[in-house]
Amino acid sequence: MSARSRRVERRPAVAVAVTVVFFAWLYLPIAAVVLFSFNSVKSLSTFRGFSTRWYADFVHDADLVTSLVASIGIAAVSAVGALVLGTMLALGLSRIRSRTGRAVGAVTLLPLVTPEIVTGVAALLLFTGVGLKLSLVTVTLAEITFSIAYVTVIVRGRLAAMSTEVEEAARDLGCTPWQALRLVTLPTLVPALLGAGLLVFALVFDDFVLAFFTTGVSPQPLPVRIYSSIRFGVSPAINAVGTVMLVLSALVMVLALIVPRLWGRKSSSLDLITGA
C-alpha cells in the first residue's frame, strides 16, 4: 500500500477527532451549567451531590420569575407580529417579478447578515430620537423588526415550492383574490407558518443583544436580568435559570422541526435557514 493511500485512509479518523473536539468544546460548558444547577452546595467548581435547591431559589425569586414571564410574553408577541408582517411581505414579494421586487427581497435579507449589535444601537437611537421611553414595548418592536426577515425567507421558500395553478384554478372557479388567498394559499402555508413562528419564538426568547439595548429598567427580559445579576457575583441559581431557558428553547426548536412533518413535509422551516 502506497504512502498516499495510507494518508487517504487516515483522513476520516482525523475528521472524526476534529468533530469530537469541536462538539466537546461547544457543549461541555453547557453540560457543566446543567450539572451544577443540581449542585447541593453553593459552589461553581466542586460538585457535592444532587439537589434542586437552586431551582427552588429561582421559583421564589420574584425578579427572575417576572423576567421569565416578560421574556415569554415578548417572544410570543414578537412571533405573532413577525408572522403577520413577514407573511404579508413574502406574499407581496412572490408576486413582484421586476427588478424592484428583487431589490426589495435583497434588502429584506439584510437583518440576517447585519451584526446584531448594529441593529441594537440603531433601534436604541431610533426610540430615543422619537422620544419613546424604553420598556417592554420597545423590546418587542425591535424584536419584531429583527424577526421579520426569518419569516419572510421561510414563507417565500414555501411559496416558491407551491404551484400557482392551484390559486389560478380557484380564481377560475369564482373566488375573489382574497378568497383564493384565504381558502387556498394560507391553508397550504400553515406548516411553514407554525414552524416559522416557533423558530422566531426560540430566537427572541433567549436574545440578549437586542434586548439589552432596547429594554427599560424594570421588568427586564430574562437574559438581561441574568447579565445584571452575574455582575455582582455568580450564584448557582443562575445555572438553574440557564437550564430552564435551555430546555424551553430546545423544546421550541424541536417543535419547529416536527410540526411541518406532521403535515407530511419532508423538510422543516429550519432547513431553509441552515441550508439542509
C-alpha positions as a Markdown table, in Angstrom:
| # | Residue | x | y | z |
|---|---|---|---|---|
| 1 | Met | 0.0 | 0.0 | 0.0 |
| 2 | Ser | 1.4 | 3.4 | -1.0 |
| 3 | Ala | 2.0 | 6.3 | 1.4 |
| 4 | Arg | -0.6 | 8.3 | -0.4 |
| 5 | Ser | -3.2 | 5.6 | 0.1 |
| 6 | Arg | -2.4 | 5.4 | 3.8 |
| 7 | Arg | -2.8 | 9.2 | 4.1 |
| 8 | Val | -6.3 | 8.9 | 2.5 |
| 9 | Glu | -7.3 | 6.3 | 4.9 |
| 10 | Arg | -6.2 | 8.3 | 7.9 |
| 11 | Arg | -8.2 | 11.4 | 6.9 |
| 12 | Pro | -11.6 | 10.1 | 8.2 |
| 13 | Ala | -10.1 | 9.4 | 11.6 |
| 14 | Val | -8.7 | 13.0 | 11.7 |
| 15 | Ala | -12.1 | 14.4 | 10.7 |
| 16 | Val | -13.8 | 12.4 | 13.4 |
| 17 | Ala | -11.3 | 13.6 | 16.0 |
| 18 | Val | -11.7 | 17.2 | 15.0 |
| 19 | Thr | -15.5 | 16.8 | 15.1 |
| 20 | Val | -15.4 | 15.3 | 18.6 |
| 21 | Val | -13.1 | 18.1 | 19.8 |
| 22 | Phe | -15.4 | 20.7 | 18.3 |
| 23 | Phe | -18.6 | 19.4 | 19.9 |
| 24 | Ala | -16.9 | 18.9 | 23.2 |
| 25 | Trp | -15.6 | 22.5 | 23.2 |
| 26 | Leu | -19.1 | 23.7 | 22.2 |
| 27 | Tyr | -21.3 | 21.6 | 24.5 |
| 28 | Leu | -19.2 | 20.7 | 27.6 |
| 29 | Pro | -19.7 | 24.2 | 29.1 |
| 30 | Ile | -23.4 | 23.8 | 28.6 |
| 31 | Ala | -23.4 | 20.4 | 30.2 |
| 32 | Ala | -21.4 | 21.9 | 33.2 |
| 33 | Val | -24.1 | 24.6 | 33.6 |
| 34 | Val | -26.8 | 21.9 | 33.7 |
| 35 | Leu | -24.8 | 19.7 | 36.1 |
| 36 | Phe | -24.0 | 22.5 | 38.6 |
| 37 | Ser | -27.6 | 23.7 | 38.6 |
| 38 | Phe | -28.3 | 20.5 | 40.6 |
| 39 | Asn | -25.3 | 21.0 | 43.0 |
| 40 | Ser | -26.2 | 20.6 | 46.6 |
| 41 | Val | -23.6 | 23.3 | 47.7 |
| 42 | Lys | -23.0 | 26.9 | 46.7 |
| 43 | Ser | -20.0 | 26.2 | 44.6 |
| 44 | Leu | -19.3 | 26.6 | 40.9 |
| 45 | Ser | -16.2 | 24.4 | 40.9 |
| 46 | Thr | -17.0 | 21.5 | 43.2 |
| 47 | Phe | -20.0 | 19.2 | 42.8 |
| 48 | Arg | -21.0 | 17.6 | 46.1 |
| 49 | Gly | -24.3 | 15.9 | 45.3 |
| 50 | Phe | -27.7 | 16.4 | 43.6 |
| 51 | Ser | -30.2 | 18.9 | 44.9 |
| 52 | Thr | -33.0 | 21.1 | 43.5 |
| 53 | Arg | -32.4 | 23.9 | 46.0 |
| 54 | Trp | -31.3 | 26.3 | 43.3 |
| 55 | Tyr | -34.5 | 25.7 | 41.3 |
| 56 | Ala | -36.4 | 26.5 | 44.4 |
| 57 | Asp | -34.5 | 29.7 | 44.8 |
| 58 | Phe | -35.3 | 30.6 | 41.2 |
| 59 | Val | -39.0 | 29.9 | 41.7 |
| 60 | His | -39.1 | 32.1 | 44.9 |
| 61 | Asp | -37.1 | 34.9 | 43.3 |
| 62 | Ala | -39.8 | 37.4 | 42.2 |
| 63 | Asp | -37.5 | 39.4 | 39.9 |
| 64 | Leu | -36.3 | 36.3 | 38.0 |
| 65 | Val | -39.9 | 34.9 | 37.7 |
| 66 | Thr | -41.1 | 38.3 | 36.5 |
| 67 | Ser | -38.3 | 38.5 | 33.9 |
| 68 | Leu | -39.1 | 34.9 | 32.7 |
| 69 | Val | -42.8 | 35.9 | 32.2 |
| 70 | Ala | -41.7 | 39.0 | 30.4 |
| 71 | Ser | -39.4 | 37.1 | 28.1 |
| 72 | Ile | -42.2 | 34.6 | 27.2 |
| 73 | Gly | -44.6 | 37.5 | 26.5 |
| 74 | Ile | -42.0 | 39.3 | 24.3 |
| 75 | Ala | -41.3 | 36.1 | 22.4 |
| 76 | Ala | -45.0 | 35.3 | 21.9 |
| 77 | Val | -46.0 | 38.8 | 20.7 |
| 78 | Ser | -42.9 | 39.1 | 18.5 |
| 79 | Ala | -43.6 | 35.7 | 16.9 |
| 80 | Val | -47.2 | 36.7 | 16.1 |
| 81 | Gly | -46.2 | 40.2 | 14.9 |
| 82 | Ala | -43.3 | 38.9 | 12.7 |
| 83 | Leu | -45.6 | 36.2 | 11.3 |
| 84 | Val | -48.2 | 38.7 | 10.2 |
| 85 | Leu | -45.8 | 41.2 | 8.7 |
| 86 | Gly | -43.4 | 38.7 | 7.3 |
| 87 | Thr | -46.1 | 36.7 | 5.6 |
| 88 | Met | -47.5 | 39.8 | 4.0 |
| 89 | Leu | -44.1 | 40.8 | 2.8 |
| 90 | Ala | -43.4 | 37.3 | 1.4 |
| 91 | Leu | -46.7 | 37.2 | -0.4 |
| 92 | Gly | -46.1 | 40.6 | -1.9 |
| 93 | Leu | -42.5 | 39.8 | -3.0 |
| 94 | Ser | -43.6 | 36.5 | -4.5 |
| 95 | Arg | -46.0 | 38.4 | -6.8 |
| 96 | Ile | -43.4 | 41.0 | -7.9 |
| 97 | Arg | -41.3 | 39.8 | -10.8 |
| 98 | Ser | -39.5 | 43.1 | -11.6 |
| 99 | Arg | -36.1 | 44.3 | -10.6 |
| 100 | Thr | -37.7 | 46.4 | -7.8 |
| 101 | Gly | -39.1 | 43.2 | -6.3 |
| 102 | Arg | -35.6 | 41.5 | -6.4 |
| 103 | Ala | -34.1 | 44.7 | -4.8 |
| 104 | Val | -36.6 | 44.7 | -2.0 |
| 105 | Gly | -36.1 | 41.0 | -1.5 |
| 106 | Ala | -32.3 | 41.6 | -1.1 |
| 107 | Val | -32.9 | 44.4 | 1.4 |
| 108 | Thr | -35.2 | 42.1 | 3.4 |
| 109 | Leu | -32.2 | 39.7 | 3.9 |
| 110 | Leu | -30.0 | 42.4 | 5.4 |
| 111 | Pro | -31.1 | 41.8 | 9.1 |
| 112 | Leu | -29.8 | 38.2 | 8.7 |
| 113 | Val | -26.3 | 39.3 | 7.9 |
| 114 | Thr | -26.1 | 42.6 | 9.8 |
| 115 | Pro | -24.3 | 42.3 | 13.2 |
| 116 | Glu | -27.0 | 42.3 | 15.9 |
| 117 | Ile | -25.2 | 44.9 | 17.9 |
| 118 | Val | -25.6 | 47.3 | 15.0 |
| 119 | Thr | -29.3 | 46.6 | 14.9 |
| 120 | Gly | -29.5 | 47.1 | 18.7 |
| 121 | Val | -27.7 | 50.5 | 18.6 |
| 122 | Ala | -29.9 | 51.6 | 15.6 |
| 123 | Ala | -33.0 | 50.7 | 17.5 |
| 124 | Leu | -31.9 | 52.5 | 20.6 |
| 125 | Leu | -31.1 | 55.7 | 18.6 |
| 126 | Leu | -34.5 | 55.4 | 16.9 |
| 127 | Phe | -36.5 | 55.0 | 20.0 |
| 128 | Thr | -34.6 | 57.8 | 21.9 |
| 129 | Gly | -34.9 | 60.0 | 18.8 |
| 130 | Val | -38.6 | 59.8 | 18.6 |
| 131 | Gly | -39.0 | 60.2 | 22.4 |
| 132 | Leu | -40.2 | 56.7 | 23.1 |
| 133 | Lys | -39.4 | 55.5 | 26.6 |
| 134 | Leu | -37.5 | 52.2 | 26.7 |
| 135 | Ser | -39.7 | 49.4 | 28.0 |
| 136 | Leu | -41.0 | 46.0 | 27.1 |
| 137 | Val | -42.9 | 47.7 | 24.2 |
| 138 | Thr | -39.6 | 48.9 | 22.6 |
| 139 | Val | -38.0 | 45.5 | 23.1 |
| 140 | Thr | -41.0 | 43.9 | 21.4 |
| 141 | Leu | -40.9 | 46.3 | 18.5 |
| 142 | Ala | -37.2 | 45.8 | 18.0 |
| 143 | Glu | -37.6 | 42.0 | 18.1 |
| 144 | Ile | -40.5 | 42.0 | 15.6 |
| 145 | Thr | -38.4 | 44.2 | 13.2 |
| 146 | Phe | -35.4 | 41.8 | 13.5 |
| 147 | Ser | -37.5 | 38.7 | 13.1 |
| 148 | Ile | -39.5 | 39.7 | 10.0 |
| 149 | Ala | -36.6 | 38.6 | 7.8 |
| 150 | Tyr | -36.7 | 35.0 | 9.1 |
| 151 | Val | -40.4 | 34.6 | 8.5 |
| 152 | Thr | -40.1 | 36.2 | 5.0 |
| 153 | Val | -37.3 | 33.8 | 4.0 |
| 154 | Ile | -39.2 | 30.7 | 5.2 |
| 155 | Val | -42.6 | 31.7 | 3.7 |
| 156 | Arg | -41.1 | 32.7 | 0.4 |
| 157 | Gly | -39.3 | 29.3 | 0.2 |
| 158 | Arg | -42.7 | 27.6 | 0.7 |
| 159 | Leu | -44.4 | 29.9 | -1.8 |
| 160 | Ala | -41.7 | 29.1 | -4.4 |
| 161 | Ala | -42.4 | 25.4 | -4.0 |
| 162 | Met | -46.2 | 25.9 | -4.4 |
| 163 | Ser | -47.8 | 25.7 | -7.8 |
| 164 | Thr | -49.5 | 28.9 | -8.9 |
| 165 | Glu | -52.0 | 26.8 | -10.9 |
| 166 | Val | -53.9 | 25.9 | -7.7 |
| 167 | Glu | -54.7 | 29.5 | -6.9 |
| 168 | Glu | -55.4 | 30.3 | -10.5 |
| 169 | Ala | -57.9 | 27.4 | -10.6 |
| 170 | Ala | -59.6 | 28.9 | -7.5 |
| 171 | Arg | -59.9 | 32.2 | -9.3 |
| 172 | Asp | -61.3 | 30.5 | -12.4 |
| 173 | Leu | -64.0 | 28.8 | -10.2 |
| 174 | Gly | -65.2 | 32.2 | -9.0 |
| 175 | Cys | -63.1 | 33.0 | -6.0 |
| 176 | Thr | -62.0 | 36.6 | -5.5 |
| 177 | Pro | -58.3 | 37.2 | -5.0 |
| 178 | Trp | -58.9 | 37.5 | -1.2 |
| 179 | Gln | -60.9 | 34.3 | -1.1 |
| 180 | Ala | -58.2 | 32.4 | -3.1 |
| 181 | Leu | -55.6 | 33.6 | -0.7 |
| 182 | Arg | -57.6 | 32.8 | 2.4 |
| 183 | Leu | -59.0 | 29.4 | 1.3 |
| 184 | Val | -56.2 | 28.1 | -0.8 |
| 185 | Thr | -52.8 | 29.7 | -0.2 |
| 186 | Leu | -52.8 | 30.3 | 3.5 |
| 187 | Pro | -54.0 | 26.8 | 4.5 |
| 188 | Thr | -51.2 | 25.4 | 2.4 |
| 189 | Leu | -48.7 | 27.6 | 4.3 |
| 190 | Val | -49.9 | 26.5 | 7.7 |
| 191 | Pro | -46.9 | 24.2 | 8.4 |
| 192 | Ala | -44.4 | 26.8 | 7.3 |
| 193 | Leu | -46.2 | 29.5 | 9.4 |
| 194 | Leu | -46.2 | 27.3 | 12.5 |
| 195 | Gly | -42.5 | 26.4 | 12.0 |
| 196 | Ala | -41.5 | 30.0 | 11.4 |
| 197 | Gly | -43.5 | 31.2 | 14.5 |
| 198 | Leu | -41.8 | 28.6 | 16.7 |
| 199 | Leu | -38.4 | 29.5 | 15.3 |
| 200 | Val | -38.9 | 33.2 | 16.0 |
| 201 | Phe | -40.2 | 32.4 | 19.5 |
| 202 | Ala | -37.0 | 30.5 | 20.3 |
| 203 | Leu | -34.7 | 33.1 | 18.8 |
| 204 | Val | -36.4 | 36.0 | 20.6 |
| 205 | Phe | -36.8 | 34.2 | 24.0 |
| 206 | Asp | -33.1 | 34.0 | 24.6 |
| 207 | Asp | -31.9 | 37.0 | 22.7 |
| 208 | Phe | -29.6 | 39.3 | 24.7 |
| 209 | Val | -28.0 | 41.9 | 22.5 |
| 210 | Leu | -31.1 | 43.5 | 21.0 |
| 211 | Ala | -33.0 | 43.3 | 24.4 |
| 212 | Phe | -30.0 | 44.8 | 26.2 |
| 213 | Phe | -30.1 | 48.0 | 24.0 |
| 214 | Thr | -33.9 | 48.5 | 24.0 |
| 215 | Thr | -35.1 | 47.4 | 27.4 |
| 216 | Gly | -36.0 | 49.7 | 30.3 |
| 217 | Val | -35.3 | 49.4 | 34.0 |
| 218 | Ser | -38.0 | 47.0 | 35.0 |
| 219 | Pro | -39.2 | 44.5 | 34.2 |
| 220 | Gln | -36.3 | 43.3 | 32.2 |
| 221 | Pro | -36.1 | 40.3 | 29.8 |
| 222 | Leu | -34.6 | 37.2 | 31.5 |
| 223 | Pro | -31.3 | 37.3 | 29.5 |
| 224 | Val | -30.7 | 40.9 | 30.6 |
| 225 | Arg | -31.7 | 40.1 | 34.2 |
| 226 | Ile | -29.2 | 37.3 | 34.2 |
| 227 | Tyr | -26.4 | 39.6 | 32.9 |
| 228 | Ser | -27.3 | 42.2 | 35.6 |
| 229 | Ser | -27.1 | 39.5 | 38.3 |
| 230 | Ile | -23.8 | 38.0 | 37.4 |
| 231 | Arg | -22.0 | 41.4 | 37.5 |
| 232 | Phe | -22.5 | 41.3 | 41.3 |
| 233 | Gly | -21.4 | 37.6 | 41.7 |
| 234 | Val | -22.4 | 34.4 | 40.1 |
| 235 | Ser | -24.9 | 32.4 | 42.1 |
| 236 | Pro | -25.7 | 28.7 | 41.4 |
| 237 | Ala | -29.3 | 29.8 | 40.9 |
| 238 | Ile | -28.1 | 31.4 | 37.6 |
| 239 | Asn | -27.3 | 27.9 | 36.5 |
| 240 | Ala | -30.8 | 26.8 | 37.2 |
| 241 | Val | -32.2 | 29.8 | 35.2 |
| 242 | Gly | -29.9 | 29.0 | 32.3 |
| 243 | Thr | -31.0 | 25.3 | 32.3 |
| 244 | Val | -34.7 | 26.3 | 32.3 |
| 245 | Met | -34.0 | 28.6 | 29.3 |
| 246 | Leu | -32.1 | 25.9 | 27.6 |
| 247 | Val | -34.9 | 23.4 | 28.0 |
| 248 | Leu | -37.6 | 25.8 | 26.8 |
| 249 | Ser | -35.6 | 26.8 | 23.8 |
| 250 | Ala | -34.7 | 23.2 | 22.9 |
| 251 | Leu | -38.4 | 22.2 | 23.1 |
| 252 | Val | -39.5 | 25.0 | 20.9 |
| 253 | Met | -36.8 | 24.2 | 18.3 |
| 254 | Val | -37.8 | 20.5 | 18.3 |
| 255 | Leu | -41.4 | 21.6 | 17.7 |
| 256 | Ala | -40.2 | 23.8 | 14.8 |
| 257 | Leu | -38.6 | 20.6 | 13.3 |
| 258 | Ile | -41.5 | 18.3 | 14.0 |
| 259 | Val | -44.6 | 20.4 | 13.2 |
| 260 | Pro | -44.0 | 20.6 | 9.4 |
| 261 | Arg | -43.6 | 16.9 | 9.2 |
| 262 | Leu | -47.0 | 16.4 | 10.8 |
| 263 | Trp | -48.4 | 17.7 | 7.5 |
| 264 | Gly | -46.3 | 15.3 | 5.5 |
| 265 | Arg | -43.5 | 17.7 | 4.8 |
| 266 | Lys | -40.1 | 16.1 | 4.2 |
| 267 | Ser | -38.2 | 19.3 | 5.3 |
| 268 | Ser | -38.7 | 21.8 | 8.1 |
| 269 | Ser | -38.6 | 25.5 | 8.3 |
| 270 | Leu | -35.1 | 25.3 | 9.8 |
| 271 | Asp | -33.8 | 23.6 | 6.7 |
| 272 | Leu | -34.3 | 26.9 | 4.8 |
| 273 | Ile | -32.1 | 28.7 | 7.3 |
| 274 | Thr | -29.4 | 26.0 | 7.6 |
| 275 | Gly | -29.4 | 25.0 | 4.0 |
| 276 | Ala | -30.0 | 21.4 | 4.9 |
